[in-house]
């Protein structure tokens, strides 16, 4: 393939020479100065150049929190994020006799703030540097696994150099699918504590019925606090630690937005796929999404049925259940949205136009890419099930993690698989410590039986001999194998897990255990499958840049938006507060009020608004948080901002850079935006900060926090 071009200059140049469709685009901060005229036209009153500086406000106040986003809202490390982003922290501190999920929690002072689960992290981005030449230097001229290994080795070296300074977590991000690479340096804050969580019936009002729906009436927010050692450096939890003092924090606006007002969001969106091939679009719509819904719904039913008979298990699996419900509904909505937008046909037509003007070198590489993707698609069912198998368990996952750590620790650290290097030991240990509060043997066995039962139905060419030997080939053999494993394992004891961790990280043999012994038999098979994936990934990294080059040339000719797909790195979206015409004759206003809480209330989960909230609404004492036009308390609002998963908890700012909202959802019609942006339907759903202020002032009071945020 002719690698004569570099997308680092080409793609960004193209992206900024063509106007975005509507307000489409999750932009890299470095691109914002070139969007100055568009920002000002939309209503932004600040300096667009400042939005490219990760070390200056407002971006240095925006952080990655758990699996989502958050922002500092005081100079004492106070963090604002979503209730659902902090759900695991709330669940971790809940017990059957003190259920913080249902009851909520308010720390009266800092001594009462509760430590998060040990593996919970807040990452503060401090540097974002292009390292394309360093990453690809040894890869050029290679292919397949050799290409992957060269990129992997260079990335690990760059990460190791970056992390030579203690307290930082570094990574190398792939932009434009193998074309450009950036090294990201993040301060890793490890002592995070729960400060304020509203009751479930506020933070998750409507639950799955309202999830992805509009109108919403949900107070989806939680306040956390980050702590460091007395020397100001990141540290594990200690009663002696002190609040982290961020370089900047966001100021909450006193006034709320009106329809048409400018809005901007900064956050860490997950992964989007808008620049994927037509074949990948077809696979997503016609196979992946239907399968995902079926599997997740089965796991949801298992946890719910088990929880009916066991209140303790219900609490332990609350966070996992919430995640499964969200992912299932998201997949269902994505499927409907892509079908509504005719995404497969639109993308196929787009690709045909692109290929018609593609040069011979790029076309040859694209044909090779198509062959590669077809090979991967043939094994998609096995890959999906084994991936879910490894993520939906606690003890089984612990055993596999420990056994893999033992294997990797026998290599020089630089050659170990990412996730098992010395830099990862703290995260592994933290995971092993929190297993107890998220595990029930009956639930785990039922989940594994469902997943492995589906695996047993795969055709022979997708079966793995080691899995067949371990779990049998019939449901009866599978049930017997799981019963024996979980009846005799000792990994349900923290001391047993940690003692094996101490041996595994030194590459030493571990004390025998049925699950450890099973993992020892399964790891070779997983390693073999992983080698095939790495060969595919190496070829993908080598070939896909040609596709991107052709795609960008084609879209430039059409004046279409050309930003990089999201990849969990810091991005900025901008737009306005806007209503939604969801379908013929159905138009939604962009703001909801507390009147909707009362209208929806049934006194039954999930529409069981707390009496204190209903009484406060009836009293009508909204003070300065009431909307001056509506003359009542607002709850949520809509914008046309471009968002996806991972943007949960992202701060929404007004034209002056003040905090007006907290992103927490998308509307049902736009769940498919991770694959296709449709400006007719794409909306983002936010908590109005005036609702937060009212709750903290009048309903579940926390005047000390309002004072700290300077909005009392």
For each residue, the residues with C-beta under 8 A, 3 or more apart:
1: 361 362 364 365 542 543 545 546
2: 361 362
3: 140 545
4:
5: 10 549
6: 9 10 132 179 180
7: 10 11 12 175 176 179 180 545 548 549 552
8: 11 12 130 132 179 180
9: 6 12 13
10: 5 6 7 13 14 549 552
11: 7 8 14 15 176 179 180 548 552 562 564
12: 7 8 9 15 16 30 31 34
13: 9 10 16 17
14: 10 11 17 18 552 553 555 556 562
15: 11 12 18 31 552 561 562 563
16: 12 13 31 34 35
17: 13 14 556
18: 14 15 555 556 558 559 560 561 562
19: 38 559 561
20: 23 24 25 38 561 563
21: 24 560 561 677 679
22: 575 640 679 682
23: 20 42 573 574 575 576 640 641 642 679
24: 20 21 561 563 642 677 679 682
25: 20 561 563 573 642
26: 269 272 563 566 571 572 573 642 643 644
27: 31 32 35 563 571 572 573
28: 31 175 563 564 569 570 571 572
29: 32 51 52 53 54 59 128 570 571 572
30: 12 33 52 128
31: 12 15 16 27 28 34 35 52 563
32: 27 29 35 36 39 48 49 51 52 572
33: 30 36 48 49 51 52
34: 12 16 31
35: 16 27 31 32 38 39 48
36: 32 33 39 40 48 49
37: 40 41
38: 19 20 35 41 42 574
39: 32 35 36 42 44 48 574
40: 36 37 43 44 48
41: 37 38
42: 23 38 39 262 574 575 576
43: 40 261 262 576 655
44: 39 40 48 262 264 574 655
45: 262 655 656
46: 50 51 655 656 657
47: 50 51
48: 32 33 35 36 39 40 44 51 52
49: 32 33 36 52 53
50: 46 47 53 56 57
51: 29 32 33 46 47 48 58 59 572
52: 29 30 31 32 33 48 49
53: 29 49 50 56 59
54: 29 59 60 125 126 127 128 570
55: 60 126 247
56: 50 53 59 60 248
57: 50 60 61 248 250 657
58: 51 61 62 248 250 266 651 653 657
59: 29 51 53 54 56 62 125 266 570
60: 54 55 56 57 124 125 126 246 247 248
61: 57 58 71 72 246 247 248 249 250 651
62: 58 59 69 70 71 266 267 570 650 651
63: 69 70 71 72 79 122 123 124 125
64: 68 69 70 121 122 123 125 186 268 568
65: 68 69 70 79 81 85 86 122 224 649
66: 81 85 86 88 89 120 121
67: 85 646 648
68: 64 65 81 82 84 85 267 268 646 647 648 649 650
69: 62 63 64 65 81 85 266 267 268 646 647 648 649 650 651 663
70: 62 63 64 65 79 80 81 85 122 224 649
71: 61 62 63 79 80 81 249 250 649 650 651 659
72: 61 63 77 78 79 80 226 246 248 249 250
73: 78 79 80 223 249 250 252 659 709
74: 77 78 249 708 709 710
75: 245 246 249
76: 225 243 245 708
77: 72 74 225 226 227 243 244 245 246
78: 72 73 74 195 223 224 225 243 249 705 708 709
79: 63 65 70 71 72 73 122 192 223 224 225 226
80: 70 71 72 73 221 222 223 250 649 651 659 662
81: 65 66 68 69 70 71 85 86 221 222 224 648 649 662
82: 68 85 86 220 221 222 648 649 662 663 664
83: 86 87 90 197 198 203 204 219 220 221 222 664
84: 68 87 203 204 220 322 326 648 664
85: 65 66 67 68 69 70 81 82 222 648 649
86: 65 66 81 82 83 89 90 116 194 197 222 224
87: 83 84 90 91 101 318 319 322
88: 66 91 92 117 120 319
89: 66 86 92 93 114 116 117 120 192 194 222 224
90: 83 86 87 93 94 100 101 105 194 197 222
91: 87 88 94 100 101 315 316 318 319 437 438
92: 88 89 116 117 434 437 438
93: 89 90 100 105 114 115 194
94: 90 91 98 99 100 101 315 318
95: 98 99 315
96: 99 311 312 315
97:
98: 94 95 103
99: 94 95 96 102 103 315
100: 90 91 93 94 103 104 105 194 197
101: 87 90 91 94 200 315 318
102: 99 199 200 201
103: 98 99 100 199
104: 100 197 198 199 200 202 203 700
105: 90 93 100 114 194 196 197
106: 196 700 701 702
107: 110 112 113 114 193 194 195 196
108: 112 704
109: 112 704
110: 107 113 225 243
111:
112: 107 108 109
113: 107 110 193 194 195 225
114: 89 93 105 107 193 194
115: 93 191 192 193 194 237
116: 86 89 92 120 192 193 194 224
117: 88 89 92 120 430 434 437
118: 236 237 429 430 431 433 434
119: 427 430 431 433 434
120: 66 88 89 116 117 192
121: 64 66 169 188 189 190 192 427
122: 63 64 65 70 79 188 189 192 224 226
123: 63 64 169 186 187 188 189
124: 60 63 186 187 189 246
125: 54 59 60 63 64 128 184 185 186 570
126: 54 55 60 168 185 186 187
127: 54 183 184 185
128: 29 30 54 125 182 183 184 185 569 570
129: 182 183 185
130: 8 180 181 182
131: 134 135 158 172 181 182 183
132: 6 8 135 136 179 180 181
133: 136 137
134: 131 137 154 158 181
135: 131 132 139 151 154 155 158 172 181
136: 132 133 139 140 151 154 181
137: 133 134 140 154
138: 142 150 153 154
139: 135 136 142 147 150 151 154 541 542
140: 3 136 137
141:
142: 138 139 146 147 150 538 542
143: 146 147 538 539 542
144: 147 148 535 538 539 542
145: 148 149 531 534 535 538
146: 142 143 149 150 538
147: 139 142 143 144 150 151 538 539 541 542
148: 144 145 151 152 534 535 537 538 541
149: 145 146 152 153 534 538
150: 138 139 142 146 147 153 154
151: 135 136 139 147 148 154 155 538 541
152: 148 149 155 156 418 534
153: 138 149 150 156 157 414
154: 134 135 136 137 138 139 150 151 157 158
155: 135 151 152 158 159 172 181
156: 152 153 159 160 414 418 421
157: 153 154 160 161 414
158: 131 134 135 154 155 161 162 170 172 183
159: 155 156 162 163 170 171 172 183 423
160: 156 157 163 164 414 423
161: 157 158 164
162: 158 159 165 168 170 183 185
163: 159 160 168 169 170 423
164: 160 161
165: 162 168
166: 233
167: 187 188 233 234
168: 126 162 163 165 185 186 187 188
169: 121 123 163 186 187 188 423
170: 158 159 162 163 183 184 185 186
171: 159 183 184 186
172: 131 135 155 158 159 181 182 183 184
173: 181 182 183 184 567 568 569
174: 177 178 180 181 541 567
175: 7 28 179 180 181 182 564 567
176: 7 11 179 180 275 545 548 564 565
177: 174 275 540 541 544 545 547 548 565
178: 174 540 541 542 544 545
179: 6 7 8 11 132 175 176 545 548 549
180: 6 7 8 11 130 132 174 175 176
181: 130 131 132 134 135 136 155 172 173 174 175
182: 128 129 130 131 172 173 175 569
183: 127 128 129 131 158 159 162 170 171 172 173
184: 125 127 128 170 171 172 173 569
185: 125 126 127 128 129 162 168 170
186: 64 123 124 125 126 168 169 170 171
187: 123 124 126 167 168 169 234
188: 121 122 123 167 168 169 234
189: 121 122 123 124 192 226 227 228 234 244
190: 121 234 235 236 237 426
191: 115 226 227 228 234 235 236 237 238 241
192: 79 89 115 116 120 121 122 189 224 225 226 227
193: 107 113 114 115 116 224 225 227
194: 86 89 90 93 100 105 107 113 114 115 116 197 222 224
195: 78 107 113 223 224 225 705
196: 105 106 107 222 223 696 702 705
197: 83 86 90 100 104 105 194 203 222 223
198: 83 104 202 203 219 221 222 695 700
199: 102 103 104 202 203 610 700
200: 101 102 104 203 204
201: 102 204 205 605 606 608 609 610 613
202: 104 198 199 205 218 219 609 610 613 695 700
203: 83 84 104 197 198 199 200 218 219 220 221 222
204: 83 84 200 201 207 218 220 322 606
205: 201 202 210 217 218 219 597 600 606 607 609
206: 209 210 211 213 216 217 218 600 606 607
207: 204 210 211 325 605 606
208: 211 325 329 606
209: 206 213 606 607
210: 205 206 207 213 216 217 218 606
211: 206 207 208 325 326 329 665
212: 329 330 333 665 666 667 668 671
213: 206 209 210 216 667 668
214: 580 582 588 638 667 668 683 685
215: 588 589 592 596 636
216: 206 210 213 592 635 636 665 685
217: 205 206 210 592 594 596 597 600 635 636
218: 202 203 204 205 206 210 635 636 664 665 687
219: 83 198 202 203 205 635 687 691 692 695
220: 82 83 84 203 204 662 664 665 687
221: 80 81 82 83 198 203 662 664 687 692
222: 80 81 82 83 85 86 89 90 194 196 197 198 203
223: 73 78 79 80 195 196 197 705
224: 65 70 78 79 81 86 89 116 122 192 193 194 195
225: 76 77 78 79 110 113 192 193 195 243 244
226: 72 77 79 122 189 191 192 243 244 246
227: 77 189 191 192 193 235 237 241 242 243 244
228: 189 191 231 232 233 234 235 241 242 243 244
229: 232 233 234 235 238 240 241 242
230: 240 241 242
231: 228
232: 228 229 245
233: 166 167 228 229
234: 167 187 188 189 190 191 228 229
235: 190 191 227 228 229 238 241
236: 118 190 191 426
237: 115 118 190 191 227 241
238: 191 229 235 241
239:
240: 229 230
241: 191 227 228 229 230 235 237 238
242: 227 228 229 230
243: 76 77 78 110 225 226 227 228
244: 77 189 225 226 227 228
245: 75 76 77 232
246: 60 61 72 75 77 124 226 249
247: 55 60 61
248: 56 57 58 60 61 72
249: 61 71 72 73 74 75 78 246
250: 57 58 61 71 72 73 80 651 653 658 659
251: 658 659 710
252: 73 658 659 689 693 709 710 711
253: 256 654 656 658 659 660 689
254: 624 711
255:
256: 253 627 634 637 660 688 689 690
257: 261 263 577 637 654 660 661
258: 261 577 629
259: 577 578 579 590 591
260: 576 577 578
261: 43 257 258 576 577 654 655
262: 42 43 44 45 574 575 576 654 655
263: 257 574 575 576 577 639 641 652 653 654 660 661
264: 44 572 573 574 575 641 652 653 654 657
265: 572 573 574 639 641 643 647 650 651 652 653 663 684
266: 58 59 62 69 570 571 572 650 651 653
267: 62 68 69 570 571 643 646 647 649 650 651 663
268: 64 68 69 568 569 570 571 646 647 650
269: 26 272 566 568 571 643 644 645 646 647
270: 566 568 644 645 646 647 674
271: 565 566 567 568 644 645 646 674
272: 26 269 565 566 644 673 674 675
273: 276 280 284 565 674 675
274: 565 674 675 676 677
275: 176 177 548 551 565
276: 273 280 281 675
277: 280 281 351 369 370 373 547
278: 281 282 344 347 348 350 351
279: 282 283 370 373 374 377
280: 273 276 277 283 284 373
281: 276 277 278 284 285 338 343 344 347 348 675
282: 278 279 285 286 344 348
283: 279 280 286 287 288 377 380
284: 273 280 281 287 288 289 338 675
285: 281 282 288 289 335 338 339 343 344
286: 282 283 290 344
287: 283 284 290 291 380
288: 283 284 285 291 292 380 384
289: 284 285 292 293 331 332 334 335 338
290: 286 287 293 294 335
291: 287 288 294 295 381 384
292: 288 289 295 296 327 328 331 384
293: 289 290 296 297 328 331 332 335
294: 290 291 297 298
295: 291 292 298 299 384 385 388 451 454
296: 292 293 299 300 324 327 328 331
297: 293 294 300 301 328
298: 294 295 301 302 450
299: 295 296 302 303 324 392 447 450 451
300: 296 297 303 304 321 324 325 328
301: 297 298 304 305
302: 298 299 305 306 443 446 447 450
303: 299 300 306 307 317 320 321 324 443 447
304: 300 301 307 308 321
305: 301 302 308 309
306: 302 303 309 310 313 314 317 440 442 443 446
307: 303 304 310 311 313 314 317 321
308: 304 305 314
309: 305 306
310: 306 307 313 314 440 442
311: 96 307 314 315
312: 96 315 316 440
313: 306 307 310 316 317 440 442 443
314: 306 307 308 310 311 317 318
315: 91 94 95 96 99 101 311 312 318
316: 91 312 313 437 438 439 440 443
317: 303 306 307 313 314 320 321 438 440 443
318: 87 91 94 101 314 315 321 322
319: 87 88 91 322 323 438
320: 303 317 323 324 392 438
321: 300 303 304 307 317 318 324 325
322: 84 87 204 318 319 325 326
323: 319 320 326 327
324: 296 299 300 303 320 321 327 328
325: 207 208 211 300 321 322 328 329
326: 84 211 322 323 329 330
327: 292 296 323 324 330 331
328: 292 293 296 297 300 324 325 331 332
329: 208 211 212 325 326 332 333
330: 212 326 327 333 334 645 671
331: 289 292 293 296 327 328 334 335
332: 289 293 328 329 335 336
333: 212 329 330 336 337 668 671 672
334: 289 330 331 337 338 671 672 674 675
335: 285 289 290 293 331 332 338 339 672
336: 332 333 339 340 668 671 672
337: 333 334 340 341 668 669 670 671 672 673 676 678 681
338: 281 284 285 289 334 335 341 343 344 672 675 676
339: 285 335 336 342 343
340: 336 337 669 672 681
341: 337 338 346 672 676 678 681
342: 339 345 346
343: 281 285 338 339 346 347 672 675 676
344: 278 281 282 285 286 338 347 348
345: 342 348 349
346: 341 342 343 349 350 676
347: 278 281 343 344 350 351 676
348: 278 281 282 344 345 351 352
349: 345 346 352 353
350: 278 346 347 353 354 554
351: 277 278 347 348 354 355
352: 348 349 355 356
353: 349 350 356 357 554
354: 350 351 357 358 550 551 553 554
355: 351 352 358 363 366 550
356: 352 353
357: 353 354 550 553 554 557
358: 354 355 362 363 366 550 553 554
359: 362 363 550
360: 363 364
361: 1 2 364 365 546
362: 1 2 358 359 365 366 546 547 549 550
363: 355 358 359 360 366 367 550
364: 1 360 361 367 368
365: 1 361 362 368 369 543 546 547
366: 355 358 362 363 369 370 543 546 547 550
367: 363 364 370 371
368: 364 365 371 372 539 543
369: 277 365 366 372 373 539 540 543 544 546 547
370: 277 279 366 367 373 374
371: 367 368 374 375
372: 368 369 375 376 536 539 540 543
373: 277 279 280 369 370 376 377
374: 279 370 371 377 378
375: 371 372 378 379 536
376: 372 373 379 380 383 536
377: 279 283 373 374 380
378: 374 375 461
379: 375 376 382 383 462
380: 283 287 288 376 377 383 384
381: 291 384 385 458 462
382: 379 385 386 455 458 462 463 464
383: 376 379 380 386 387 533
384: 288 291 292 295 380 381 387 388
385: 295 381 382 388 389 451 454 455 458
386: 382 383 389 390 455 464 526 529
387: 383 384 390 391
388: 295 384 385 391 392 451
389: 385 386 392 393 396 448 451 452 455
390: 386 387 393 396 397 400
391: 387 388 397
392: 299 320 388 389 447 448 451
393: 389 390 396 397 444 447 448
394: 397 398 435 438 439 444
395: 398 399 435 439 441 444 486 489 491 492 515
396: 389 390 393 399 400 444 448 515
397: 390 391 393 394 400 401
398: 394 395 401 402 431 432 435 491 497 515
399: 395 396 402 403 489 491 513 515 516 518 519
400: 390 396 397 403 404 519 522 523 526
401: 397 398 404 405 428 431 432
402: 398 399 405 406 432 497 500 501 504 510 516 519
403: 399 400 406 407 504 510 516 519 520 522 523
404: 400 401 407 408 417 420 519 523 526
405: 401 402 408 409 420 428 501 504 505
406: 402 403 409 410 503 504 507 508 509 510
407: 403 404 410 523 527
408: 404 405 411 416 417 420 421
409: 405 406 416 420 504 505 506 507
410: 406 407 507
411: 408 415 416
412: 415 416
413: 416 421 422
414: 153 156 157 160 421
415: 411 412
416: 408 409 411 412 413 420 421
417: 404 408 420 421
418: 152 156 421 424
419: 424
420: 404 405 408 409 416 417 424 428
421: 156 408 413 414 416 417 418 424
422: 413 425
423: 159 160 163 169
424: 418 419 420 421 427 428
425: 422 428 429 505
426: 190 236 429 430
427: 119 121 424 430 431
428: 401 405 420 424 425 431 432 501 505
429: 118 425 426 432 433 498 501
430: 117 118 119 426 427 433 434
431: 118 119 398 401 427 428 434 435
432: 398 401 402 428 429 435 494 497 498 501
433: 118 119 429 430 436 494 498
434: 92 117 118 119 430 431 437 438
435: 394 395 398 431 432 438 439 492 494 497
436: 433 439 492 494
437: 91 92 117 316 434
438: 91 92 316 317 319 320 394 434 435
439: 316 394 395 435 436 443 444 492
440: 306 310 312 313 316 317 443 444
441: 395 444 445 486 492
442: 306 310 313 445 446
443: 302 303 306 313 316 317 439 440 446 447
444: 393 394 395 396 439 440 441 447 448 486
445: 441 442 448 449 482 483 486
446: 302 306 442 443 449 450
447: 299 302 303 392 393 443 444 450 451
448: 389 392 393 396 444 445 451 452 482
449: 445 446 452 453 475 478 479 482
450: 298 299 302 446 447 453 454
451: 295 299 385 388 389 392 447 448 454 455
452: 389 448 449 455 456 467 471 478
453: 449 450 456 457 475 478
454: 295 385 450 451 457 458
455: 382 385 386 389 451 452 458 463 467
456: 452 453 471 472 473 474 475 478
457: 453 454
458: 381 382 385 454 455 462 463
459: 462 463
460: 463
461: 378
462: 379 381 382 458 459
463: 382 455 458 459 460 467 468
464: 382 386 467 468 525 529
465: 468 469 525
466: 469 470 521 522 524 525
467: 452 455 463 464 470 471 522 525
468: 463 464 465 471 472 473
469: 465 466 521
470: 466 467 481 518 521 522
471: 452 456 467 468 477 478 481 482
472: 456 468 476 477 478 480 481
473: 456 468 477
474: 456 477 478
475: 449 453 456 478 479
476: 472 479 480
477: 471 472 473 474 480 481
478: 449 452 453 456 471 472 474 475 481 482
479: 449 475 476 482 483
480: 472 476 477 483 484
481: 470 471 472 477 478 484 485
482: 445 448 449 471 478 479 485 486
483: 445 479 480 486 487
484: 480 481 487 488 514
485: 481 482 488 489 514 515 518
486: 395 441 444 445 482 483 489
487: 483 484
488: 484 485 514
489: 395 399 485 486 492 513 514 515
490: 493 496 513
491: 395 398 399 496 497 500 513 515 516
492: 395 435 436 439 441 489 496
493: 490 496 497
494: 432 433 435 436 497 498
495: 498 499
496: 490 491 492 493 499 500 511 513
497: 398 402 432 435 491 493 494 500 501
498: 429 432 433 494 495 501 502
499: 495 496 502 503 511
500: 402 491 496 497 503 504 510 511 513 516
501: 402 405 428 429 432 497 498 504 505
502: 498 499 505 506
503: 406 499 500 506 508 509 510 511
504: 402 403 405 406 409 500 501 507 508 510
505: 405 409 425 428 501 502
506: 409 502 503
507: 406 409 410 504
508: 406 503 504
509: 406 503
510: 402 403 406 500 503 504 513 516
511: 496 499 500 503 516
512: 516 517
513: 399 489 490 491 496 500 510 516 517
514: 484 485 488 489 517 518
515: 395 396 398 399 485 489 491 518 519
516: 399 402 403 491 500 510 511 512 513 519 520
517: 512 513 514 520 521
518: 399 470 485 514 515 521 522
519: 399 400 402 403 404 515 516 522 523
520: 403 516 517 523
521: 466 469 470 517 518 524 525
522: 400 403 466 467 470 518 519 525 526
523: 400 403 404 407 519 520 526 527
524: 466 521 527 528
525: 464 465 466 467 521 522 528 529
526: 386 400 404 522 523 529 530
527: 407 523 524 530 531
528: 524 525 531 532
529: 386 464 525 526 532 533
530: 526 527 533 534
531: 145 527 528 534 535
532: 528 529 535 536
533: 383 529 530 536 537
534: 145 148 149 152 530 531 537 538
535: 144 145 148 531 532 538 539
536: 372 375 376 532 533 539 540
537: 148 533 534 540 541
538: 142 143 144 145 146 147 148 149 151 534 535 541 542
539: 143 144 147 368 369 372 535 536 542 543
540: 177 178 369 372 536 537 543 544
541: 139 147 148 151 174 177 178 537 538 544
542: 1 139 142 143 144 147 178 538 539 545
543: 1 365 366 368 369 372 539 540 546 547
544: 177 178 369 540 541 547 548
545: 1 3 7 176 177 178 179 542 548 549
546: 1 361 362 365 366 369 543 549 550
547: 177 277 362 365 366 369 543 544 550 551
548: 7 11 176 177 179 275 544 545 551 552
549: 5 7 10 179 362 545 546 552 553
550: 354 355 357 358 359 362 363 366 546 547 553 554
551: 275 354 547 548 554 555
552: 7 10 11 14 15 548 549 555 556 562
553: 14 354 357 358 549 550 556 557
554: 350 353 354 357 358 550 551 557 558
555: 14 18 551 552 558 560 561 562
556: 14 17 18 552 553 559 560 562
557: 357 553 554
558: 18 554 555
559: 18 19 556
560: 18 21 555 556
561: 15 18 19 20 21 24 25 555 677
562: 11 14 15 18 552 555 556
563: 15 20 24 25 26 27 28 31
564: 11 28 175 176 567
565: 176 177 271 272 273 274 275
566: 26 269 270 271 272 569 571 644 646
567: 173 174 175 271 564
568: 64 173 268 269 270 271 646
569: 28 128 173 182 184 268 566
570: 28 29 54 59 62 125 128 266 267 268
571: 26 27 28 29 266 267 268 269 566
572: 26 27 28 29 32 51 264 265 266
573: 23 25 26 27 264 265 641 642 643
574: 23 38 39 42 44 262 263 264 265 641
575: 22 23 42 262 263 264 578 639 640 641 642
576: 23 42 43 260 261 262 263 639 640
577: 257 258 259 260 261 263 590 591 637 638 639
578: 259 260 575 590 638 639 640 683
579: 259 587 588 589 590 638
580: 214 587 588 590 638 667 669 681 683
581: 586 587 588 680
582: 214 586 587 588 667 669 681
583: 586
584:
585:
586: 581 582 583
587: 579 580 581 582
588: 214 215 579 580 581 582 638
589: 215 579 592
590: 259 577 578 579 580 637 638 639
591: 259 577 627 630 634 636 637 638 688
592: 215 216 217 589 596 634 635 636 637
593: 596 627 630 632 633 634 635
594: 217 597 598 617 632 633 634 635 691
595: 598 599 617 632
596: 215 217 592 593 599 600 635
597: 205 217 594 600 601 609 613 614 617 635
598: 594 595 601 609 614 617
599: 595 596
600: 205 206 217 596 597 607 609
601: 597 598 607 608 609 614
602: 607 608
603: 607 608
604: 607 608
605: 201 207 608
606: 201 204 205 206 207 208 209 210
607: 205 206 209 600 601 602 603 604
608: 201 601 602 603 604 605
609: 201 202 205 597 598 600 601 613 614
610: 199 201 202 613 614
611: 614 615
612: 615 616 699 700
613: 201 202 597 609 610 616 617 695 699
614: 597 598 601 609 610 611 617 618
615: 611 612 618 619
616: 612 613 619 621 698 699
617: 594 595 597 598 613 614 620 633
618: 614 615
619: 615 616
620: 617 632
621: 616 698
622: 625 626 632 633 694 698
623: 626 694 697 698
624: 254
625: 622 633 690 691 693 694 697
626: 622 623 630 631 632 633 690
627: 256 591 593 630 631 632 633 634 690
628: 631
629: 258
630: 591 593 626 627 634
631: 626 627 628
632: 593 594 595 620 622 626 627
633: 593 594 617 622 625 626 627 690 691 694
634: 256 591 592 593 594 627 630 637 688 690 691
635: 216 217 218 219 592 593 594 596 597 687 688 691
636: 215 216 217 218 591 592 685 686 687 688 691
637: 256 257 577 590 591 592 634 661 685 686 688
638: 214 577 578 579 580 588 590 591 667 683 684 685 686
639: 263 265 575 576 577 578 590 652 661 683 684 686
640: 22 23 575 576 578 679 682 683 684
641: 23 263 264 265 573 574 575 652 663 684
642: 23 24 25 26 573 575 673 677 682 684
643: 26 265 267 269 573 647 650 663 666 673 684
644: 26 269 270 271 272 566 647 666 673 674
645: 269 270 271 330 648 674
646: 67 68 69 267 268 269 270 271 566 568
647: 68 69 265 267 268 269 270 643 644 650 663 684
648: 67 68 69 81 82 84 85 645 663 664 665
649: 65 68 69 70 71 80 81 82 85 267 662 663 664
650: 62 68 69 71 265 266 267 268 643 647 662 663
651: 58 61 62 69 71 80 250 265 266 267 659 661 662 663
652: 263 264 265 639 641 659 660 661 662 663 686
653: 58 250 263 264 265 266 656 657 658 659 660
654: 253 257 261 262 263 264 657 658 660
655: 43 44 45 46 261 262
656: 45 46 253 653
657: 46 57 58 264 653 654
658: 250 251 252 253 653 654
659: 71 73 80 250 251 252 253 651 652 653 689
660: 253 256 257 263 652 653 654 688 689
661: 257 263 637 639 651 652 686 687 688 689
662: 80 81 82 220 221 649 650 651 652 686 687 689 692
663: 69 82 265 267 641 643 647 648 649 650 651 652 684 685 686
664: 82 83 84 218 220 221 648 649 685 686 687
665: 211 212 216 218 220 648 684 685
666: 212 643 644 670 671 673 682 683 684 685
667: 212 213 214 580 582 638 670 671 681 683 685
668: 212 213 214 333 336 337 671
669: 337 340 580 582 681 683
670: 337 666 667 673 678 681 682 683
671: 212 330 333 334 336 337 666 667 668 674
672: 333 334 335 336 337 338 340 341 343 675 676 678
673: 272 337 642 643 644 666 670 676 677 678 682
674: 270 271 272 273 274 334 644 645 671
675: 272 273 274 276 281 284 334 338 343 672
676: 274 337 338 341 343 346 347 672 673
677: 21 24 274 561 642 673 682
678: 337 341 670 672 673 681 682
679: 21 22 23 24 640 682
680: 581
681: 337 340 341 580 582 667 669 670 678
682: 22 24 640 642 666 670 673 677 678 679
683: 214 578 580 638 639 640 666 667 669 670
684: 265 638 639 640 641 642 643 647 663 665 666
685: 214 216 636 637 638 663 664 665 666 667
686: 636 637 638 639 652 661 662 663 664
687: 218 219 220 221 635 636 661 662 664 691 692
688: 256 591 634 635 636 637 660 661 691 692
689: 252 253 256 659 660 661 662 692 693
690: 256 625 626 627 633 634 693 694
691: 219 594 625 633 634 635 636 687 688 694 695
692: 219 221 662 687 688 689 695 696
693: 252 625 689 690 696 697 706 711
694: 622 623 625 633 690 691 697 698 699
695: 198 202 219 613 691 692 698 699 700
696: 196 692 693 699 700 701 702 703 705 706
697: 623 625 693 694 701 703 706 712
698: 616 621 622 623 694 695 701
699: 612 613 616 694 695 696
700: 104 106 198 199 202 612 695 696
701: 106 696 697 698
702: 106 196 696 705 706
703: 696 697 706 707 712
704: 108 109 707 708
705: 78 195 196 223 696 702 708 709
706: 693 696 697 702 703 709 711 712
707: 703 704 710 712
708: 74 76 78 704 705
709: 73 74 78 252 705 706 712
710: 74 251 252 707
711: 252 254 693 706
712: 697 703 706 707 709
